[in-house]
Amino acid sequence: MDQIPETSVASDLSVLVVTLLKGVIYRESDEGLWNGLFNLQARIRDYVAVLGLELVFDEAEGYAFLRSRSETADEGAPKIPRLVARRPLSFPVSLLLALLRKKLAEFDASGSDTRLVLSRDEIVELIRVFLPENSNEARMIDQVETHLNKIVELGFLRKLKHGTMHPGQMATYEVRRILKSFVDAQWLADFDARLAAYQAQLEGNAGDSTDE
C-alpha cells in the first residue's frame, strides 16, 4: 500500500490548523475537513500545544475547535500570551445561552430527535419569565433578536433558511450542540441558583429605568 507523501500531510495539517484558528469545524458542514481532522488529530494536538492551545474533538457530536490550555504551567515558566481571545458577553446574551443550554439538556433527555430547532417566539418565551410584567413587548422582541444575532455570530445558534420564506415569516434557529462544551453539566447543576441571581439583577435593572 502506497504511503501518503509527507508534503501532502504537511499541507493538510496546515489547512486544518488555519481553519481551526478561524473557528469551529463541523462534520456536517465539511466532511472532507472532518475526515482529515480525524486522521491527523494527534499531529494537530502536538502542533497547537506549542501555541498554548488544545484541540477539543467531539466525534459523537461532530464538532472540533481550539481553546486555550488551562494555566497549569510550573511557577517561573514563561507565560504564553493567549492566542484565542476571551470574548466578554453581555448579561442578556449570557442569560439566553444558559436558557438554551437547559433547553438542550431537556431535549436530549426526551430522546425525540438530534436537532433542537426553536422559533423566535419560543426563544422569547424562554426569557419572558425573567422580565418585568410591564415590559414593552415590541422593544423586548427587538432586543431579543439583537441578542440572537450575537449568539448566531458566536456559533451557538444557526439561523435556518427556508426556501419558501414569505415576508414576515418567523425565523427559526437550530441550537448548535457545541454549546454543551461551553456550558457544562457542573454549570447546569447550579442553574436554579444562577437564574435566581439573574432574575434579581433583571428586576433591579427594571427598577432603575422606565419604558418610554
C-alpha positions as CSV (number, residue, x, y, z in Angstrom):
1,M,0.0,0.0,0.0
2,D,1.4,3.4,-1.0
3,Q,2.1,5.8,1.8
4,I,0.8,9.4,1.7
5,P,3.6,11.8,0.8
6,E,4.8,13.8,3.8
7,T,4.4,17.0,1.8
8,S,0.7,16.2,1.4
9,V,0.3,15.5,5.1
10,A,2.0,18.8,6.0
11,S,-0.3,20.7,3.5
12,D,-3.4,19.1,5.0
13,L,-2.1,19.8,8.5
14,S,-1.6,23.5,7.7
15,V,-5.1,23.8,6.2
16,L,-6.7,22.1,9.2
17,V,-4.8,24.2,11.8
18,V,-5.6,27.5,10.0
19,T,-9.3,26.5,9.7
20,L,-9.4,25.7,13.4
21,L,-7.8,29.0,14.3
22,K,-10.6,30.7,12.4
23,G,-13.4,28.8,14.1
24,V,-15.2,25.5,14.5
25,I,-15.1,22.6,12.1
26,Y,-18.4,20.7,11.9
27,R,-18.7,17.2,10.4
28,E,-22.0,18.1,8.7
29,S,-20.6,21.2,7.0
30,D,-17.4,19.8,5.6
31,E,-16.9,16.0,5.7
32,G,-13.5,16.3,3.8
33,L,-12.0,18.5,6.5
34,W,-13.6,16.4,9.2
35,N,-12.0,13.2,7.9
36,G,-8.6,14.9,7.6
37,L,-9.0,16.1,11.2
38,F,-9.9,12.6,12.4
39,N,-6.8,11.2,10.7
40,L,-4.4,13.9,11.8
41,Q,-5.8,14.8,15.3
42,A,-2.7,13.6,17.1
43,R,-0.4,15.8,15.0
44,I,-2.7,18.7,15.4
45,R,-2.7,18.3,19.2
46,D,1.1,18.3,19.2
47,Y,1.3,21.3,16.9
48,V,-1.2,23.6,18.7
49,A,0.2,22.7,22.1
50,V,3.3,24.8,21.1
51,L,0.9,27.7,20.7
52,G,-0.6,27.2,24.2
53,L,-3.8,25.7,22.7
54,E,-5.6,22.4,22.9
55,L,-7.9,20.6,20.4
56,V,-11.4,19.8,21.5
57,F,-12.6,17.0,19.2
58,D,-16.1,15.6,19.9
59,E,-16.6,12.8,17.5
60,A,-20.1,11.9,18.8
61,E,-21.5,15.4,18.4
62,G,-19.5,16.2,15.2
63,Y,-17.5,19.3,16.0
64,A,-14.0,20.4,16.8
65,F,-12.4,23.7,17.9
66,L,-9.3,25.1,19.7
67,R,-9.2,26.6,23.1
68,S,-6.5,28.0,25.4
69,R,-4.9,25.3,27.6
70,S,-5.6,25.5,31.4
71,E,-2.9,27.5,33.1
72,T,-1.1,24.7,34.8
73,A,2.5,25.7,33.9
74,D,5.2,25.5,36.6
75,E,6.0,28.5,38.6
76,G,8.6,30.6,36.9
77,A,7.8,29.2,33.5
78,P,7.2,31.9,30.9
79,K,3.5,32.7,30.4
80,I,2.3,32.1,26.8
81,P,0.1,35.0,25.6
82,R,-3.5,34.0,24.8
83,L,-3.9,33.3,21.0
84,V,-7.6,32.6,21.3
85,A,-9.0,35.8,23.0
86,R,-11.8,35.6,25.6
87,R,-14.9,37.4,24.4
88,P,-16.9,39.1,27.3
89,L,-20.6,38.5,26.9
90,S,-23.4,40.9,27.9
91,F,-25.7,39.9,30.7
92,P,-28.8,39.2,28.4
93,V,-26.6,37.1,26.0
94,S,-25.3,35.1,28.9
95,L,-28.8,34.5,30.2
96,L,-30.1,33.4,26.8
97,L,-27.1,31.0,26.5
98,A,-27.9,29.5,29.9
99,L,-31.6,29.1,28.9
100,L,-30.8,27.5,25.6
101,R,-28.3,25.1,27.3
102,K,-31.0,24.0,29.7
103,K,-33.5,23.5,26.9
104,L,-30.9,21.4,25.0
105,A,-30.4,19.2,28.1
106,E,-34.2,18.7,28.4
107,F,-34.4,18.0,24.7
108,D,-31.6,15.4,24.9
109,A,-33.3,13.7,27.9
110,S,-36.6,13.3,25.8
111,G,-34.6,11.4,23.1
112,S,-37.0,12.7,20.5
113,D,-34.5,13.9,17.8
114,T,-30.9,15.0,17.3
115,R,-31.6,18.6,16.3
116,L,-33.2,21.2,18.6
117,V,-35.0,23.8,16.5
118,L,-36.8,26.8,18.1
119,S,-38.7,29.7,16.6
120,R,-38.0,33.2,17.6
121,D,-41.2,33.3,19.7
122,E,-40.3,30.1,21.5
123,I,-37.0,31.7,22.5
124,V,-38.7,34.9,23.6
125,E,-40.9,32.8,25.8
126,L,-37.8,31.2,27.5
127,I,-36.7,34.7,28.6
128,R,-40.1,36.3,29.2
129,V,-40.5,34.8,32.7
130,F,-37.3,36.7,33.8
131,L,-38.6,40.1,32.6
132,P,-40.9,42.5,34.4
133,E,-44.6,42.1,33.5
134,N,-44.9,45.6,32.2
135,S,-42.0,45.2,29.6
136,N,-42.7,46.8,26.3
137,E,-43.4,43.8,24.0
138,A,-42.2,45.2,20.7
139,R,-39.0,46.6,22.3
140,M,-38.4,43.3,24.1
141,I,-38.6,41.3,20.8
142,D,-36.3,43.7,19.1
143,Q,-33.8,43.3,21.9
144,V,-34.1,39.5,21.9
145,E,-33.4,39.5,18.1
146,T,-30.3,41.6,18.6
147,H,-29.1,39.1,21.2
148,L,-29.9,36.1,19.0
149,N,-27.9,37.7,16.2
150,K,-24.9,37.9,18.6
151,I,-25.4,34.2,19.6
152,V,-25.5,33.2,15.9
153,E,-22.3,35.2,15.4
154,L,-20.7,33.3,18.3
155,G,-21.7,30.0,16.6
156,F,-24.1,28.7,19.3
157,L,-27.2,29.1,17.1
158,R,-27.7,28.7,13.4
159,K,-30.4,30.7,11.7
160,L,-32.3,28.3,9.4
161,K,-33.1,29.3,5.8
162,H,-36.5,28.5,4.4
163,G,-36.7,28.2,0.7
164,T,-40.3,29.3,0.7
165,M,-40.0,32.0,3.4
166,H,-42.5,34.8,2.9
167,P,-42.1,38.4,4.2
168,G,-42.9,38.4,7.9
169,Q,-42.5,34.7,8.4
170,M,-40.9,34.0,11.8
171,A,-37.3,33.0,11.9
172,T,-36.2,29.6,13.3
173,Y,-32.9,28.7,14.9
174,E,-31.0,25.4,15.4
175,V,-29.3,25.2,18.8
176,R,-25.7,24.1,18.0
177,R,-24.5,21.2,20.1
178,I,-21.2,22.9,20.6
179,L,-23.0,24.9,23.3
180,K,-22.5,21.8,25.6
181,S,-18.8,22.3,25.6
182,F,-19.1,25.9,26.9
183,V,-21.9,25.4,29.4
184,D,-21.1,22.1,31.1
185,A,-23.0,19.7,33.4
186,Q,-21.5,21.2,36.5
187,W,-22.7,24.6,35.5
188,L,-26.2,23.3,35.0
189,A,-26.1,21.7,38.4
190,D,-26.1,25.3,39.9
191,F,-28.6,26.5,37.3
192,D,-31.5,27.3,39.6
193,A,-29.3,29.5,41.9
194,R,-27.8,31.3,38.9
195,L,-31.3,32.0,37.4
196,A,-32.4,33.4,40.8
197,A,-29.5,35.8,40.7
198,Y,-30.2,36.6,37.0
199,Q,-33.9,37.4,37.9
200,A,-32.9,39.6,40.8
201,Q,-30.5,41.6,38.5
202,L,-33.1,42.0,35.8
203,E,-35.7,43.2,38.4
204,G,-33.1,45.6,39.7
205,N,-32.3,46.9,36.3
206,A,-36.0,47.4,35.6
207,G,-36.4,49.4,38.8
208,D,-33.7,51.8,37.7
209,S,-35.4,52.6,34.3
210,T,-38.8,53.0,32.8
211,D,-40.1,52.3,29.4
212,E,-40.5,55.2,27.1
